[in-house]
Amino acid sequence: MQTFDLEQLRTLAAVIDAGSLTAAAPRVFLSQSSVSEQIRKLEERAGQSLLTRSKAGVAPTEAGTRLLAYARRILALSDEAFRDLHGETLQGELRLAVTDYFRPGDLTRLLGRLGESYPQVRLHVSIMKSDALRAAYAHGDFDVGLAMKVAGTSPSPEQGAKAPVIRRESLVWLGAAGMRLARGEPVRLLALPDTCSLHQYTVALLRRRRVPYVLAHVASGVAGLQSALAAGLGVACLNESAVCEGVARLAPPHGLPALPRVAFQFLPARRGETEFVTRAREMLATHLV
């Protein structure tokens, strides 16, 4: 009887999630050529193309999308069976806080995979500003926190504990697609409230570089900021994954200061943390790699 190979299905999911064969290779601990061979064999077994390839990367065909849905369910069930037989079942209630700057698409996929892989874990997810997240985590309001830190800013308390970095991104100046800054006029700055560390960093940078600006709009969250950008209300400093429909990087030369990178990292374990929370953090980090 013809069946699908688990490792080939796992490779397909990794390639589609990563967006390219090269980016998927370290996720499945294979070389790029081995990933390509796995996909070739899987397409032979499926009897049709599963991916479309372009300079921008890969995307699933209709058949690839259908098989991916089956693959996720099959892999989740296989993983659950392995953990159960090895006494590694994870169950309990987990309070997770995530910075508003973390990519919504990544968070959606993460929660979906967690629900499939760990159906006995009850997740309570809050989206917060990083500084508020750190304060709430320090007070024990959450079990696991994923925050963002701007490179070169004052060390946060968790840095001494070597908080694991999940991803790094560049900060970029964004505006409506095709926007050009008018020379001689103050920059119309869009930002989150002044309690946001990125707001504070951006304002301090413009003042330090003596760039005239006016705070034209304050949004309550990143989604609102993206809408204001797309509407052409001004420019904002955001992590590069905030680029969305109607929003683009400002084309050079724009006269604005160069920007550093940011790191998304889990806040380190607190003293007395339970084994369940420790394992849950490790699980989350594995799913986000």
N, C-alpha and C positions, 0 to 999 in steps of 0.2 A: 504494500500500500504506500502510495506517495504521501509524504508529510513534509512540513517545513522544519528546517534546522533552527534550533533555538538561538544559537550564536549568530546566525545570519539575520534572524529577525531582530536581535539586539543591535547588530550593526546598522541595520536599516533605520531603526529608531534613533540611534546616535547620529547618523548622517543627516536625517531630516531635522533633528533638534539643533544640530550644530550649523547647518546650512552649507556644509561642504564636506568632501571626503577627507581633506587635510585636517580640518578642525575636529572631525569626529575621531580620527586615529588615536589620539591620547586617551579619549574617553573609553575606548574599548581595548586599550593596550595593544594596538596593532600598528604596523607601518601603513603608510598611505596606500602602497601597492596591495597589501593584504586586504585592506578595506575595500578597494576596488574589485579585487577578486571575489570577496564575499558577496558583494552586490551583484556581480556578474552571475555567480552561481544561483543566487536567489532569484534573479530575473529569469534565468533558464528554467528554474523549478516552477516559477509562477506563470511562465509562458507568455510574458509581456513585459514591456518597459515599466519600471517603477519610479524612475527619476528622470527629470529633464535637467540638462546641464547647460549652463551659460557662464559668461565671465563673472556674473554676480554670485555664482555658486550653484547649488542644486535645489530643486523643488520637487515635491511628489507629483506624479501623474495621478489621474483619477484612480487608477488601479493601486498606485502606491499609497494613496490616502486611505483606501479601503483596507489594504493589507496592514497599514500602520495601526488602525483601530483594533484589528484582531491581534496584532503583535503585542500591543501594550497589555491587553487582557491576558494573553498567553504568558507573557513574561512575568506579569504581576502574580499570576497564579502559581507559576513555577517558583518564583522567589518566596512566596508565602509558604508553599509546601516545604521548601528547603529549611526556612527559618523555624517552622513548626516542628519538624522532625529533629532539628538540632537544638530545640529549646530556646529559640531566639525570638519568639513572638513578642512584638512590641504593642502594648496596650495601655491606655490611660488618657488623661486629659492634658493637653499641652497649650500653654498661652504663648503665642508667637507675636512679636512686634516687628514690623518691617518699615524701613525708611520710605517715605513717599517718593524718593528719587529712584528707587529700584524699579527696573522695567516691569510694567504691568503684565506684559505677555509672558515673561519668565515666571512671574509669581503665579499666574494662572496655570501654566504648565506644571509648575512645581506642585501646587495643591492638588491638581488632577492626578499626578503620578503618586503622590502620597496617599490619596484616597484609595487608589487601586492597590498599592503595595501594602498599606497598613490600615486596613478598614477598621481596626479596633482602636485606633488613635483618634480621639476627639479633639479637633483643632479649633482654637479661638484666635482669630487673626485680627490684629489692629494695625492700621497704617498711620504712621506718625512722622513728625519732624525728628531728625536724628538727635538733636539736643534734648528734646522732650522724651524721646525714647530712652536715651541714656539715663536720664534722671528717674524715669519710671522703673527702669530695670534695676537701678541701684536700690530703689525702695522695695523691690520684690514684687512689683505689679505684674511682671512677665517672667516666664521661664527661660525664653530664648529671644535674643534681640539681634536683628541684622541692621547695622547702621552704616552711614557713609561718612568718610573723613577726607578732607581736602589735604593733599600732600603739602608739607611745608608749614602747616599751621601748628599751633601749640599742641603738644602731645596731650591726648585725652587719657584719663586714668587707666583705661583698659589696655593702652599700648604697652605698658610695662609688663602686662601679662601675655604679650605676644598674641593678640587676637588674630585668629586665622583669617586671611584675606581670601574672599571668594572670587572677586573679579576687580580689575582696575579699568578705568575709563578716563578719557580725556575730557576736560571741561572745554566747552566751546561757546562762542557768541552766536546766539540764534535770533532770527527774525522771520517775518513773513517771507515766503519764497519770492526771490527777486528783489528784496528790499535793499536799498542803498541809503547810507547815512548822509544827511545833509551837512555839508561843511560849514563850520562856524556856529552851528546850533548845538545846544546841550543835548546829550544822549537822553532819549526817553527810556528810562530803565523800568523794566517789569520785574517783579520779584515776589517771593513769598513774604510773610510777615517778618519783622525785624528780630523775632525770636529764633529765626532760622539761621544756622551757622553759615550757609552759603550766601544768604542775604548779607550778613555781616562781612563776610570775606569780600564779596563783590564791591560793596560800598567802600570798604577800607582800601581796596586796590585802586578804584577810580580816584579816590581822594589822594592817595599816595602818588599816583601818576599825574595828578592835577588835570584830570579829564572832567570837563563840566558835564553835569548830568542833572536830571530832574526825575524824581520817583513818580512815574506816570500812572502806575497801576500796581496794586497789591492783591495777589490772588491767595485764596485759602489753601490751595493745593496745586500740585504739578499739572493736573488735568486742566484746571482753570487757567494756569499760566500758559499752557499750550494753546488754549482757545484764544487768549488775548494776543499771543504772538501771531497766530494765523490770521487774526483780524487786523493786523498791522498797527497795533497800539504802541509798539516800541520794540526794544531788544532785551534779551535776558541772557544771563550766564547759567548754563545748565550742563549736565553730563550728556555726552554725545548720543546716548540711546534715547534721549528725549525728542530727537528729530522725529516728526510725524507728518501726516498729510497737511500741506499748507505751511509747514515750518521747515526752514533750512538754515544751514550755516551762513553767516554773513560772508559775502564774497570779499576777498582782499583786493586792494588795501582798504581796511575799514578804520584804521587809526586807533583801535582799542588794544589794551595791553594783552600780551601773551598770557595764556592760562595754564595752570598745572594739571595734574591728573588727580583723580579721586579713587579711593579704595572702598569697596563694600566688604564689610567684615562682620563676623559674628562676635558679639561681646563675650568675653571669657567667662568661664564658670565662676559662680559665686561660692563662697565657703559653705559647706554643708549641702551642696547640690545633690539631688537624688540620682541614683544610677539611671533611672528612666529618662530624666532630663538630659543627662550626659549622652546617652545613646541616641536620644532624639536629635540632639544637636549634630552628632556625627552623621546621622541619617540624612538630615537636611543638607549638610555640607556635601555629602556624596551625590545627592540628587541635583545639586546646583553646579557641580564641576563641569 
